[in-house]
Amino acid sequence: MIDQNAVSLDKLLNSIMDQGLSHNRQLVSYTKQIQPFNPLSVLELGKEEDRFFWKRNDNCLYLVGIGNLIELVFDRVNYQKIHEEWNALVDKAIVHNPYPVPGTGLLSFGGIAFDDRREPSTLWKNFSASQFRVPKFLFIKYNDAYYLTINFIVHAHINSDLLVQNIQQKEQQLLQDLSGLPPLGTILKEEEMDIAKWLQSIENAKQTIQNHLAEKIVLARELRLKLSSTGEMSTVVKRLIETQPKSYVFAFEQGDECFLGATPERLIRLEDDQLESMCLAGTAPRGETDMADEQVRHELLNDKKNREEHDFVVQMIRRAIERYCVDIRIPDTPTVFPLKNLQHLYTPVTAQLKRDYHIFDLVEQLHPTPALGGTPKEIALAFIRKHEPLDRGWYGAPIGWVDHRNNGEFAVAIRSGLIQSNAASLFAGCGIVKDSEVEAEYEETKIKFLPMLHVLGGK
């Protein structure tokens, strides 16, 4: 049911102007409940401006951001500075949001580089070490309710009637009926980048581990694609939703480039100081029949290498959040989390955040987990910087959002790709331990490429 008692935008704006502005340029965020909309249609209709998209893994929350009103951009990753600048932005803003719904109201969405100490490559030249965007229009679907947050800047001499008229016209444009999404082409060419160097890096990692300098090192590689036509963001997102219903689906557009994917891995969710994280490490393919699938599941649960890899993540997450949380709950044994192409060992984590801490404290402690970096963390990262023939950019790193009430959620940006017009780079990694076999790790990355390959037109 739509809230009929909500304050209209023009009345709010008139009230603000009558009271006078506390800043020369005042950020205003206005949220209202609206009629149901199709998130994919809004995404497509907003293509004249930079966009972002988010679907939670339980399908309860969709976010569609249109336009770039304000960006917090940092050349280095400094979690405390990100938090401070976001708080300063919120403190100075006028926020009208009567709905206690996570993701509504003033919100920023963005990502963080996997390792800002790695020399950046031209592949990621349009993406900063950390970058968070406040959209002009944010469309929210939360369970069966629909909301719109409108963010804008006012100043003392603004024509408020014209501003409201322009906002309403844009809103109507974004909520038009859309008959369909653009077609998507096919993959013309696949090229495994620096494959010989990557295979050698596995041997080097095994030697490092056998020399007791590390326990696990995660190594990623790139698959470069040539597409028959431009990879349309809305169409790729639609296919990801259809083929990976249990995953987070994310997309962040930067000019004519878009980083997007469908990841099964939550880094952290924070709602009303209640924390949820997950341990997702240890991988096997799906079986071709129910009986074969059950056999693979049984083998995964009892596989020494995968259980060891999973336990690294469990213990690391426990250590990472102990200082910041109370009432930490982690089951003793994992279960299996099935996806379309893969299945993973899975252990959920819940806790309550202590006072005076915030979501970026936890993101800093949790990234990268041993599932994406290795253990010990600093030794594994140093090895990756030296030996991995890839600048990961935002791959394998936190991507997500935070709102003005300090709710937020970040996922780990795996099963992902960077689309650049009619080309794309896909990324996949595997965890190397002392018993790893080079051919098996190579085959594991081939399986991990499949979700993105399929939605981009591959067989």
C-alpha positions in Angstrom: 0.0 0.0 0.0 1.3 3.5 -0.9 1.8 5.9 1.9 -0.7 8.6 1.2 0.5 10.9 4.0 4.0 11.3 2.7 5.2 14.9 2.2 5.3 15.9 -1.4 8.6 17.0 -3.0 7.4 20.5 -3.7 6.2 21.1 -0.2 9.5 19.8 1.2 11.5 22.0 -1.1 9.4 25.1 -0.3 9.9 24.4 3.4 13.7 24.1 3.0 13.9 27.4 1.0 11.6 29.2 3.5 13.9 28.2 6.4 17.0 29.2 4.6 20.0 27.0 3.7 22.8 26.2 6.1 25.2 25.6 3.2 25.8 27.4 -0.1 25.1 24.2 -1.9 22.7 21.9 0.0 22.4 18.2 -0.7 18.8 17.1 -0.3 17.6 13.5 -0.3 13.9 12.8 -0.7 12.3 9.3 -0.5 8.8 8.3 -1.4 6.9 5.0 -1.9 5.8 4.4 -5.5 3.9 1.9 -7.6 5.6 -1.3 -8.7 8.3 -1.0 -11.4 10.5 -3.4 -13.3 14.2 -2.8 -12.1 15.6 -4.0 -15.5 13.4 -1.6 -17.4 14.5 1.3 -15.2 18.1 0.2 -15.7 17.7 0.3 -19.5 15.8 3.6 -19.6 18.5 5.2 -17.6 21.3 4.4 -20.0 22.0 8.0 -20.9 23.8 8.4 -17.5 26.1 6.2 -15.5 24.2 3.5 -13.7 24.6 0.9 -11.0 22.6 -2.2 -10.1 22.4 -4.5 -7.0 20.3 -7.6 -6.4 20.7 -9.3 -3.0 21.3 -13.1 -3.0 17.9 -13.8 -1.4 16.2 -11.6 -4.1 14.6 -9.4 -1.4 16.4 -6.2 -2.3 17.0 -4.6 -5.7 18.8 -1.2 -6.1 19.0 0.7 -9.4 21.0 3.9 -9.4 20.7 6.4 -12.3 23.1 9.3 -12.7 26.1 10.5 -10.7 25.3 13.4 -8.4 28.2 13.1 -6.0 31.2 10.8 -6.0 33.7 10.0 -3.2 36.9 9.1 -5.1 40.2 8.0 -3.5 43.5 7.2 -5.2 44.4 5.0 -2.2 42.3 2.7 -0.1 41.7 4.3 3.3 38.7 2.8 5.0 38.6 5.3 7.8 38.7 8.2 5.4 35.9 6.7 3.3 33.8 6.4 6.5 34.6 10.0 7.6 33.8 11.5 4.2 30.6 9.6 4.0 29.6 10.6 7.5 30.4 14.2 6.7 28.2 14.1 3.6 25.3 12.6 5.6 25.7 15.1 8.4 25.4 18.1 6.0 22.5 16.6 4.0 18.8 17.2 4.5 17.4 13.7 4.4 13.6 13.1 4.2 13.0 9.4 4.5 10.1 8.2 6.7 10.6 4.5 5.8 12.7 2.3 8.1 13.8 0.2 5.1 17.5 -0.7 4.5 18.7 0.8 1.2 16.2 3.7 1.1 17.2 7.3 1.6 20.6 8.8 1.1 22.9 5.9 -0.1 26.2 5.5 -1.8 27.3 2.5 -3.9 30.7 1.6 -5.1 33.8 -0.6 -4.9 37.3 -0.9 -3.6 40.4 -2.2 -5.4 41.6 -5.6 -4.4 45.1 -4.3 -3.6 46.0 -0.7 -4.1 49.7 -1.5 -3.5 49.7 -3.3 -6.9 50.9 -1.1 -9.8 47.6 -0.4 -11.7 47.4 -1.4 -15.3 45.6 0.4 -18.2 42.8 -2.3 -18.0 41.4 -0.5 -14.9 42.4 3.1 -15.8 38.7 4.3 -15.4 38.2 2.8 -12.0 39.7 4.4 -8.8 41.2 2.6 -5.8 38.0 3.3 -4.0 34.9 5.0 -5.5 31.4 5.5 -4.1 28.6 7.2 -5.9 25.4 9.0 -4.8 23.0 8.7 -7.6 20.5 11.3 -8.8 17.7 8.7 -8.8 17.7 5.5 -6.7 14.9 2.9 -7.3 14.5 0.4 -4.5 12.5 -2.8 -4.4 12.4 -4.3 -0.9 10.3 -7.5 -0.7 6.9 -6.4 -2.2 7.3 -2.6 -1.6 8.8 -0.1 -4.0 10.5 3.2 -3.3 12.2 6.1 -5.0 15.0 8.2 -3.5 15.7 11.5 -5.4 19.0 13.3 -4.6 19.6 16.8 -5.7 21.5 20.0 -4.9 19.8 23.3 -4.1 21.2 26.8 -3.6 19.7 30.2 -2.5 18.8 31.3 -6.1 17.4 28.1 -7.5 14.1 28.1 -9.3 12.4 25.5 -7.1 9.3 25.1 -9.4 11.6 24.4 -12.4 13.7 21.9 -10.4 10.6 20.0 -9.3 9.3 20.0 -12.9 12.6 18.6 -14.2 12.7 15.9 -11.6 9.2 14.8 -12.3 9.8 14.6 -16.0 12.9 12.5 -15.5 11.0 10.2 -13.1 8.2 9.7 -15.6 10.8 8.9 -18.3 12.5 6.3 -16.2 9.2 4.6 -15.3 7.9 4.2 -18.8 6.7 0.9 -20.1 9.4 -0.9 -22.0 8.7 -3.7 -24.4 12.0 -5.4 -24.1 15.8 -5.2 -23.7 18.4 -4.9 -26.4 19.6 -8.1 -27.9 23.1 -9.5 -27.1 25.5 -10.9 -29.6 27.9 -13.8 -29.3 31.5 -14.4 -28.4 33.8 -14.2 -31.4 37.1 -14.9 -29.7 38.5 -16.1 -26.4 42.1 -15.5 -25.3 43.7 -16.9 -22.2 46.0 -14.0 -21.0 49.5 -14.8 -19.8 48.6 -18.5 -19.3 52.1 -19.8 -19.2 53.1 -17.2 -16.5 50.0 -18.1 -14.5 50.7 -21.8 -14.6 54.3 -21.2 -13.5 52.9 -19.0 -10.6 51.1 -22.0 -9.3 54.3 -24.0 -9.2 56.0 -21.1 -7.4 53.2 -20.9 -4.9 53.4 -24.6 -4.2 57.1 -24.2 -3.5 56.5 -21.3 -1.2 53.9 -23.3 0.7 56.1 -26.4 0.9 58.8 -24.2 2.3 56.4 -23.3 5.1 56.3 -19.6 4.2 52.6 -19.6 3.6 49.6 -22.0 4.0 47.5 -20.9 1.0 47.9 -18.5 -1.9 45.0 -17.6 -4.2 46.0 -17.0 -7.9 43.7 -15.4 -10.5 43.8 -15.2 -14.2 42.1 -13.3 -17.1 40.1 -14.5 -20.1 39.8 -11.8 -22.7 36.8 -11.9 -25.0 36.0 -10.3 -28.3 32.2 -9.8 -28.7 30.1 -9.5 -31.8 28.4 -6.4 -30.5 28.5 -4.1 -27.4 27.8 -5.9 -24.2 24.5 -4.3 -23.1 24.5 -3.8 -19.3 20.7 -4.3 -18.8 20.6 -7.5 -20.9 23.7 -9.0 -19.3 22.3 -8.2 -15.8 19.0 -9.9 -16.8 20.8 -13.0 -17.9 22.8 -13.1 -14.7 19.6 -12.9 -12.6 18.0 -15.7 -14.6 21.0 -18.0 -14.5 22.3 -17.3 -11.0 19.2 -16.8 -8.8 21.1 -17.5 -5.5 23.9 -15.0 -6.1 24.3 -11.3 -5.7 24.1 -9.6 -9.0 26.0 -6.3 -9.3 27.0 -3.8 -11.9 28.8 -0.5 -11.8 29.1 1.6 -14.9 31.8 4.1 -15.6 31.5 5.9 -18.9 31.5 3.2 -21.6 32.8 0.5 -19.3 31.0 -1.7 -16.8 32.2 -4.0 -14.1 29.5 -6.6 -13.3 29.0 -10.1 -12.2 27.1 -12.7 -10.1 28.8 -13.6 -6.9 27.7 -16.1 -4.3 29.9 -14.6 -1.6 28.7 -12.1 0.9 31.5 -10.2 2.7 29.2 -8.5 5.2 25.7 -7.3 5.7 24.8 -4.9 8.5 21.3 -4.0 9.5 20.5 -2.3 12.8 23.9 -3.4 14.1 23.2 -7.0 13.3 26.0 -8.5 11.3 25.9 -11.4 8.8 28.9 -12.8 7.0 29.7 -16.1 5.4 32.6 -18.5 4.8 32.6 -19.7 1.2 35.6 -21.7 0.2 36.1 -25.2 -1.2 34.8 -25.8 -4.7 33.5 -28.7 -6.8 31.4 -28.9 -10.0 27.8 -29.9 -10.1 27.0 -33.5 -11.1 25.1 -34.2 -14.3 22.5 -36.3 -12.5 21.0 -36.1 -9.0 22.9 -39.2 -8.0 26.2 -37.8 -9.4 25.5 -34.5 -7.8 25.0 -36.1 -4.4 28.2 -38.0 -4.8 30.2 -34.9 -5.6 28.6 -33.2 -2.6 29.7 -36.1 -0.4 33.2 -36.0 -1.7 33.4 -32.2 -1.3 32.4 -32.4 2.4 35.0 -35.1 3.0 37.8 -33.7 0.9 40.9 -32.9 3.0 42.2 -30.1 0.7 38.8 -28.3 0.4 38.0 -28.7 4.1 41.4 -27.2 5.0 40.9 -24.4 2.5 37.5 -23.7 4.1 38.8 -23.8 7.6 41.3 -21.1 6.8 38.4 -18.8 6.0 36.4 -19.7 9.1 39.2 -19.0 11.5 40.2 -15.8 9.7 36.7 -14.3 9.9 36.3 -15.3 13.5 39.6 -13.5 14.3 38.7 -10.5 12.2 35.4 -9.7 13.9 36.2 -10.6 17.5 37.3 -7.1 18.4 34.3 -5.4 16.8 31.4 -7.8 17.7 29.7 -9.7 20.5 27.4 -12.7 20.4 29.4 -14.3 17.5 27.9 -17.5 16.2 29.6 -19.8 13.7 28.6 -23.5 13.2 31.3 -26.1 13.8 30.9 -27.8 10.4 30.1 -26.5 6.9 27.3 -27.4 4.6 27.2 -27.3 0.8 26.0 -24.3 -1.1 24.8 -25.3 -4.6 24.9 -23.0 -7.6 24.1 -23.7 -11.2 27.6 -24.6 -12.3 29.4 -25.1 -9.0 28.9 -26.0 -5.3 30.9 -24.7 -2.4 31.5 -25.4 1.2 29.5 -22.9 3.3 29.4 -21.7 6.9 27.2 -18.8 8.0 28.4 -16.2 10.5 26.2 -13.9 12.7 27.1 -11.3 15.3 26.2 -8.0 16.9 28.3 -4.9 16.2 29.7 -3.1 19.2 29.0 0.6 19.7 31.5 3.1 18.0 32.3 0.8 15.1 31.0 0.9 11.6 30.7 -1.2 8.5 34.0 0.0 6.9 35.9 -1.2 10.0 34.7 -4.7 9.2 35.2 -4.5 5.5 38.9 -3.5 6.2 39.3 -6.5 8.6 37.6 -9.0 6.4 39.1 -8.2 3.0 40.7 -10.1 1.5 39.5 -13.4 3.1 41.7 -16.4 2.6 39.3 -17.5 -0.1 40.5 -14.5 -2.3 44.0 -13.8 -0.9 45.5 -16.6 1.1 47.0 -17.0 4.5 48.9 -15.5 6.1 47.3 -12.5 4.4 50.3 -10.2 4.0 52.6 -12.9 2.8 50.0 -14.2 0.3 49.4 -10.6 -1.0 53.1 -10.0 -1.4 53.4 -13.2 -3.5 50.4 -12.2 -5.6 51.9 -8.8 -6.3 55.1 -10.3 -7.5 54.0 -13.4 -9.4 50.3 -13.0 -10.5 50.3 -11.8 -14.2 47.1 -9.7 -13.6 46.0 -6.4 -12.1 42.8 -7.5 -10.4 41.4 -4.0 -10.1 38.0 -4.4 -8.5 37.9 -8.2 -9.1 37.8 -10.2 -5.9 37.3 -7.0 -3.8 34.4 -5.5 -1.8 31.5 -4.0 -3.8 28.3 -2.8 -2.3 26.5 0.1 -0.5 26.0 2.0 2.7 23.0 4.1 3.6 22.5 7.1 5.9 21.3 4.9 8.8 24.6 2.9 8.6 23.0 -0.1 7.1 25.0 -1.6 4.3 26.1 -4.7 2.5 29.2 -5.7 0.6 29.8 -8.8 -1.5 33.1 -10.2 -2.9 33.2 -9.3 -6.6 34.0 -12.7 -8.0 32.4 -14.5 -11.0 32.7 -11.1 -12.7 33.9 -9.3 -15.8 34.8 -5.9 -17.1 33.0 -5.0 -20.3 34.6 -2.4 -22.5 32.3 -1.8 -25.5 32.6 -5.0 -27.7 35.4 -6.6 -25.5 35.4 -8.1 -22.1 37.8 -9.4 -19.5 36.6 -12.2 -17.2 38.4 -13.1 -14.0 38.7 -16.4 -12.0 41.0 -17.7 -9.3 41.8 -20.7 -7.3 43.3 -21.4 -3.9 46.7 -23.1 -4.0 47.7 -25.2 -1.0 50.6 -27.7 -0.6 48.7 -30.6 -2.3 47.3 -28.6 -5.2 47.6 -30.1 -8.7 48.2 -27.6 -11.5 45.8 -29.2 -14.0 43.0 -29.5 -11.4 43.4 -25.8 -10.5 43.4 -24.8 -14.2 40.1 -26.8 -14.7 38.6 -25.1 -11.6 39.1 -21.7 -13.1 37.6 -22.8 -16.4 34.4 -23.8 -14.5 34.4 -20.4 -12.7 34.4 -18.6 -16.0 31.2 -20.3 -17.1 28.6 -18.0 -15.5 29.9 -14.9 -17.3 30.7 -16.8 -20.5 27.1 -18.1 -20.7 25.5 -14.7 -20.3 27.8 -13.0 -22.8 26.8 -15.5 -25.5 29.2 -18.4 -25.1 28.2 -22.0 -25.4 
